[in-house]
Amino acid sequence: MNRKFIAIIITLLIAVVLAATFYFTRSEPNLLTEYGSISIDRGRITISMTDDEPGLSIERQLSGYDWGFISSKTSSSISPSSWTNHRGFFSYVDSTGKVWSYNGKDRSFIYEILPDGSGRSWDLSTWPHELPIEVSSRITNLQQTLTEQQ
């Protein structure tokens, strides 16, 4: 083999390794503090917060394929009833994929995907574990701000 061919192969291998490294290590947004949506888990979960009711929606892709000329997707969506967002609302996704949402006033919603692929939801009053610092500090700061404004 000639040297030019070997150099091209090595360059292509380096490009593939760099592309894979970027793809698997890129950080996804994990905090939503304004109306809109974020996708996590390579687009398999989408969290949307709007000024309509319900103001929170979590959709997850359960299965599917996309071959360009034909595609099929199965998804599941959950929205807490009568959810209205207020100043200070947020949704946060922790490193385990749990979605922590607070409406900015008086409602919370925790959604977790279980190892078997099913999901379950909680609110802060029934959550049996410690809250992540990102969630507890945000809620505490918001409640302090609201108390000071009264």
C-alpha positions in Angstrom: 0.0 0.0 0.0 1.2 3.5 -0.7 1.7 6.1 2.0 -1.1 8.4 0.6 -3.7 5.6 1.0 -2.5 4.8 4.6 -2.7 8.6 5.5 -6.3 8.8 4.2 -7.3 5.7 6.2 -5.7 7.1 9.4 -7.4 10.5 8.8 -10.8 8.8 8.4 -10.3 6.7 11.5 -9.4 9.8 13.5 -12.5 11.6 12.2 -14.7 8.7 13.1 -13.3 8.5 16.7 -13.7 12.3 17.1 -17.3 12.2 15.8 -18.2 9.3 18.1 -16.6 11.0 21.1 -18.6 14.1 20.5 -21.8 12.2 20.0 -21.5 10.1 23.2 -20.2 12.9 25.5 -22.1 15.9 24.4 -24.2 17.4 27.2 -27.9 17.7 26.8 -29.8 20.6 28.4 -31.3 19.4 31.7 -33.1 22.5 33.0 -36.2 24.2 31.5 -37.1 27.5 33.1 -39.1 29.2 30.3 -41.9 28.1 28.0 -40.6 25.6 25.4 -39.3 22.1 25.4 -36.1 20.2 25.9 -35.3 16.7 24.6 -33.1 14.3 26.6 -31.8 10.8 26.2 -31.0 11.4 22.5 -34.6 12.6 21.8 -36.4 9.7 23.4 -37.8 12.0 26.2 -39.3 15.5 25.6 -40.4 17.8 28.4 -42.6 20.7 27.4 -43.8 23.6 29.5 -46.4 26.0 28.1 -48.7 28.8 29.3 -51.7 26.6 28.4 -53.3 23.9 30.5 -51.9 21.5 31.2 -48.6 23.4 31.3 -46.4 20.4 31.7 -46.1 17.4 29.3 -43.6 14.6 29.3 -43.5 12.5 26.2 -41.2 9.5 25.8 -40.6 7.4 22.7 -41.2 3.8 23.5 -40.1 2.2 20.3 -39.7 2.9 16.6 -37.6 3.1 13.6 -36.8 5.6 10.9 -35.4 4.3 7.7 -35.8 7.6 5.8 -38.5 6.4 3.4 -40.6 4.8 6.1 -40.8 5.3 9.9 -42.9 4.2 12.8 -42.8 5.4 16.4 -44.7 4.5 19.5 -44.8 7.1 22.3 -46.4 7.7 25.7 -47.3 11.1 27.1 -48.1 12.1 30.7 -49.5 15.5 31.8 -50.5 16.3 35.4 -54.1 17.5 35.4 -54.8 21.2 36.0 -51.1 22.1 35.9 -50.6 25.8 35.5 -47.2 27.4 35.5 -46.4 30.4 37.6 -43.4 32.7 37.8 -40.4 30.5 38.8 -41.6 27.2 37.3 -39.0 24.7 36.1 -38.3 21.2 35.0 -35.0 19.6 35.8 -33.7 16.2 34.6 -31.2 14.6 37.0 -28.3 12.2 36.0 -30.6 9.2 36.4 -33.2 10.5 34.0 -35.8 11.5 36.6 -37.8 14.6 35.7 -38.4 17.0 38.5 -41.0 19.7 37.8 -42.4 22.5 40.0 -45.1 24.9 38.8 -43.6 27.9 40.7 -46.3 28.0 43.3 -47.8 24.9 44.8 -47.4 21.8 42.7 -44.6 19.4 42.0 -44.3 16.4 39.8 -41.6 13.8 39.7 -41.5 11.3 36.8 -39.1 8.3 36.7 -38.6 5.6 34.2 -38.2 2.2 35.9 -35.7 -0.5 34.7 -38.5 -2.5 33.0 -39.3 0.6 30.8 -42.5 1.6 32.6 -42.9 4.9 34.3 -44.2 6.1 37.6 -44.9 9.6 39.0 -44.8 11.2 42.4 -45.1 14.6 44.0 -42.7 16.1 46.5 -44.9 15.2 49.5 -44.8 11.5 48.6 -41.3 11.2 47.3 -39.5 8.8 49.7 -35.9 10.0 49.1 -33.8 13.1 49.5 -34.3 15.7 46.8 -31.4 16.6 44.5 -29.7 19.9 45.6 -30.6 21.4 42.2 -34.3 20.9 43.0 -34.4 21.7 46.7 -32.3 24.9 46.4 -34.3 26.2 43.5 -37.6 25.7 45.3 -36.3 27.1 48.6 -34.9 30.2 46.8 -38.2 30.8 45.0 -40.3 30.4 48.2 -38.0 32.9 50.0 -38.3 35.4 47.2 -42.1 35.1 47.2 -42.3 35.4 51.0 -40.1 38.6 50.9 -42.4 40.1 48.2 -45.5 39.7 50.4 
